[in-house]
Amino acid sequence: MDKKAIPELTRMSSKGQVVIPKHMRKNMHIAEGSVFAISSFDDDMLLLKKVENPITKEELELAKEAKNAWEEVEKGEYTESSAEDFLKELGKLISDCENDNKK
């Protein structure tokens, strides 16, 4: 039987760390600092996927801001504006971002 097909047991530390067996780390070129996406299924299974090009801190911050904005909308905490005013504000934000990227 293929060694990859045989599940292995590992334990979680008090810090929530789980050891990936050495031969798996070697075969998958996993080193300290490697980044993984993690998903859970059916409350009893985790799936780890090695990510070669992780998102940047800026992208993560943007995702958090979008999440917070949707939560505010769901609570009714938003300001209505005309399409024209919205586009003006959006243009300012884009311009500010472009200026920040030039620095």
Secondary structure as a PSIPRED ss2 file (coil, helix, strand):
# PSIPRED VFORMAT (PSIPRED V4.0)

   1 M C   1.000  0.000  0.000
   2 D C   1.000  0.000  0.000
   3 K H   0.000  1.000  0.000
   4 K H   0.000  1.000  0.000
   5 A H   0.000  1.000  0.000
   6 I C   1.000  0.000  0.000
   7 P C   1.000  0.000  0.000
   8 E C   1.000  0.000  0.000
   9 L C   1.000  0.000  0.000
  10 T C   1.000  0.000  0.000
  11 R C   1.000  0.000  0.000
  12 M E   0.000  0.000  1.000
  13 S C   1.000  0.000  0.000
  14 S C   1.000  0.000  0.000
  15 K C   1.000  0.000  0.000
  16 G C   1.000  0.000  0.000
  17 Q C   1.000  0.000  0.000
  18 V E   0.000  0.000  1.000
  19 V C   1.000  0.000  0.000
  20 I C   1.000  0.000  0.000
  21 P C   1.000  0.000  0.000
  22 K H   0.000  1.000  0.000
  23 H H   0.000  1.000  0.000
  24 M H   0.000  1.000  0.000
  25 R H   0.000  1.000  0.000
  26 K H   0.000  1.000  0.000
  27 N H   0.000  1.000  0.000
  28 M C   1.000  0.000  0.000
  29 H C   1.000  0.000  0.000
  30 I C   1.000  0.000  0.000
  31 A C   1.000  0.000  0.000
  32 E C   1.000  0.000  0.000
  33 G C   1.000  0.000  0.000
  34 S C   1.000  0.000  0.000
  35 V E   0.000  0.000  1.000
  36 F E   0.000  0.000  1.000
  37 A E   0.000  0.000  1.000
  38 I E   0.000  0.000  1.000
  39 S E   0.000  0.000  1.000
  40 S E   0.000  0.000  1.000
  41 F E   0.000  0.000  1.000
  42 D C   1.000  0.000  0.000
  43 D C   1.000  0.000  0.000
  44 D C   1.000  0.000  0.000
  45 M E   0.000  0.000  1.000
  46 L E   0.000  0.000  1.000
  47 L E   0.000  0.000  1.000
  48 L E   0.000  0.000  1.000
  49 K E   0.000  0.000  1.000
  50 K E   0.000  0.000  1.000
  51 V E   0.000  0.000  1.000
  52 E C   1.000  0.000  0.000
  53 N C   1.000  0.000  0.000
  54 P C   1.000  0.000  0.000
  55 I C   1.000  0.000  0.000
  56 T C   1.000  0.000  0.000
  57 K H   0.000  1.000  0.000
  58 E H   0.000  1.000  0.000
  59 E H   0.000  1.000  0.000
  60 L H   0.000  1.000  0.000
  61 E H   0.000  1.000  0.000
  62 L H   0.000  1.000  0.000
  63 A H   0.000  1.000  0.000
  64 K H   0.000  1.000  0.000
  65 E H   0.000  1.000  0.000
  66 A H   0.000  1.000  0.000
  67 K H   0.000  1.000  0.000
  68 N H   0.000  1.000  0.000
  69 A H   0.000  1.000  0.000
  70 W H   0.000  1.000  0.000
  71 E H   0.000  1.000  0.000
  72 E H   0.000  1.000  0.000
  73 V H   0.000  1.000  0.000
  74 E H   0.000  1.000  0.000
  75 K C   1.000  0.000  0.000
  76 G C   1.000  0.000  0.000
  77 E C   1.000  0.000  0.000
  78 Y C   1.000  0.000  0.000
  79 T C   1.000  0.000  0.000
  80 E C   1.000  0.000  0.000
  81 S C   1.000  0.000  0.000
  82 S C   1.000  0.000  0.000
  83 A H   0.000  1.000  0.000
  84 E H   0.000  1.000  0.000
  85 D H   0.000  1.000  0.000
  86 F H   0.000  1.000  0.000
  87 L H   0.000  1.000  0.000
  88 K H   0.000  1.000  0.000
  89 E H   0.000  1.000  0.000
  90 L H   0.000  1.000  0.000
  91 G H   0.000  1.000  0.000
  92 K H   0.000  1.000  0.000
  93 L H   0.000  1.000  0.000
  94 I H   0.000  1.000  0.000
  95 S H   0.000  1.000  0.000
  96 D H   0.000  1.000  0.000
  97 C H   0.000  1.000  0.000
  98 E H   0.000  1.000  0.000
  99 N H   0.000  1.000  0.000
 100 D H   0.000  1.000  0.000
 101 N H   0.000  1.000  0.000
 102 K H   0.000  1.000  0.000
 103 K C   1.000  0.000  0.000
